[in-house]
Amino acid sequence: MRKEVAVAAVATVSTVVVAGVLLVRWKKRDERRWKQTQRMFRKFANDCATPVPKLWHVAFDLVSDMQTSLSDQSQTDYVMLPSVTSSLPSGTEEGLYYGVNLREDNFLMMRARLRGRNDPITDLDREEVEIPPEVISGTYKELFDYIALKLAVFISINTKTNPIAPKGKMGFTVSFPLHDGPAAAGANVIRWKSFPVNEAAGKELAKDFNEALEKHGIDLRVTTLVDATLGDLSGGRYYNRDCVAAVTLGLATNAVYVESAQFVPNGGGVDKNKFGEMVIDMQWGNFNTPHLPITQFDMALDSDSSNPGSRVQNMSSTTLNLFNFECS
């Protein structure tokens, strides 16, 4: 009996010792992993560091590229796009308005009644619709036909619940990265992240969309397709005449601002508004400077992209961190 007790005691002690050793090893392993994690975070923080002198270098380079782009776009890879501002709201608009915001794989339909900036917006309805894969991989006309079809249903349903004549004005904004390029309407296959946004292309695409609207019996018309950031500026201008800029921060980033037409030689081929102003679509996702902090993750993402070296600011995680820091 004593022998069995002794054996049990030894086994218990051995188990406790082994468990203690394992516990110590696990603790040391966790400490090593935590130290490695801390080192990774410290390195990432150092790579993302934006001290004030670096911020000034980035700002100076951005201003320099902006001035060059406005004066002679052939001298820079950073091209800003002038856009006419006569369509910016004055805050006195009244009536029923419709809008479509196109994203990469869905779009948002909205309608609202405006009564001037001093009165609240009423009769607000909205609906988000997923775009089927076969439509995304199709043509612009097929995409516009699908949007017009869903818009017709949207108007029909909301007219029954809120009897307002469907006739109204409509805006069309695009929320994914854009670049200047030839009109790609008609039978051309949709090139996501390469959606043309210049004045001629926007109007040509609007023409195709208007044909789709007419096909489905919708009494609405679109003048042109614009970057969603310009839509944000329009919203700000509706409430405040002094609103002169808008910035989008998300999966992509962009900015638009109101510039005096005298600083845009030849108006960039676009007429100025009655106030002598023009809206400049900065397209600053294309901005690049050696002073912009680039991490190993940014470089890996860039190397795997379809167009390495392009839209560095959009892809840069340090840029988004910088914007978040500056806005907080």
C-alpha positions, 0 to 999 in steps of 0.5 A, a space after each residue: 500500500 505504501 509503495 502504491 502511495 509513493 508511486 502516486 505521489 511521485 506521479 503527481 509531483 512529476 505531473 505538476 513539474 511537467 505542467 510547470 515547465 510547459 507553462 513557463 515555456 508557453 509564457 516565454 513563447 507568448 512573450 517572444 511573440 508579443 515582443 515580435 509583434 511590438 517590433 513589427 508595430 514599431 517598424 510600421 509606425 516608423 515607416 508611416 511617420 509623418 513629422 511636420 517637415 515631411 508634411 511640408 515637403 508633401 504639401 509643397 510638392 502637391 501645390 507645385 504639381 497642381 500649378 503645373 497641371 493647371 498651366 500645362 498638363 503636358 509637363 506633368 503626370 498629375 492631371 487635374 480635370 476642370 469641370 464647369 460649375 454652372 450646375 452647382 446649386 445656389 440653395 434656391 432650388 425647389 422641386 423633385 430631384 432624383 439621383 443615382 450613385 454608381 459604385 463598383 458592384 452596386 448603385 444607390 437610387 435616391 429621390 427628394 423634394 427640395 424647398 430651398 436651403 432654409 427648409 428641410 428636404 422632404 419626401 426622401 426615398 432611397 434604395 441600394 441595388 446589387 449589380 449582377 456579375 453578368 452585367 458588371 462584365 457586360 457593356 455600358 449600354 447593358 449596365 445603363 439598361 439595368 439601372 434604368 429598369 430598376 429606376 423605373 420600378 423604384 419610381 413606380 413603387 414610391 409614386 404609389 406610396 407618395 403620389 408625386 409626379 415622376 417628372 424631375 431632374 436627375 444627377 449621376 455620380 460615380 464612386 470608384 476611381 476615375 481617369 481621363 480617357 476617350 469616350 467608352 460608351 456604346 458597345 465597349 466593355 466596361 473597364 472598372 477602375 478605368 471609367 472615363 470622366 472627361 467632359 466629352 466622355 461624361 456627356 457621351 455616357 449620359 446620352 446612352 443613359 438617357 436613351 435607356 431612361 427613354 426606353 423604360 418610359 422614365 421622364 428624367 434626363 442626365 446632363 453628364 456623369 461626374 465623380 461622386 466627390 463633385 456631388 458632395 461639393 454640390 451638396 455642400 454648396 446647396 446649404 452654404 454658398 461659401 463651400 468651396 471644396 469637398 474630400 472623399 476618404 474611403 477605399 479611394 480618395 479624391 478632392 474637388 475645389 472651386 478655382 478662379 477661372 483666371 488661374 486656368 489658362 484657356 479654361 481647360 476647354 470648359 466654360 466658366 460660370 457666371 461667378 468666374 469660377 470653375 470646379 477642379 477635380 483634383 484626381 489626387 489619387 494619382 499624386 505621387 512624391 518621394 516624400 510620401 511614406 511608403 511601407 512594405 505593404 504598400 509596395 506589395 499591394 502596388 506590385 500585385 496591382 494591374 497598373 504598378 506605380 499608378 494611383 500610389 496615393 490611393 493605395 498607400 495605407 500610410 496616406 489613409 493613416 495620415 488623413 485619419 490623423 489629420 482629421 481626428 
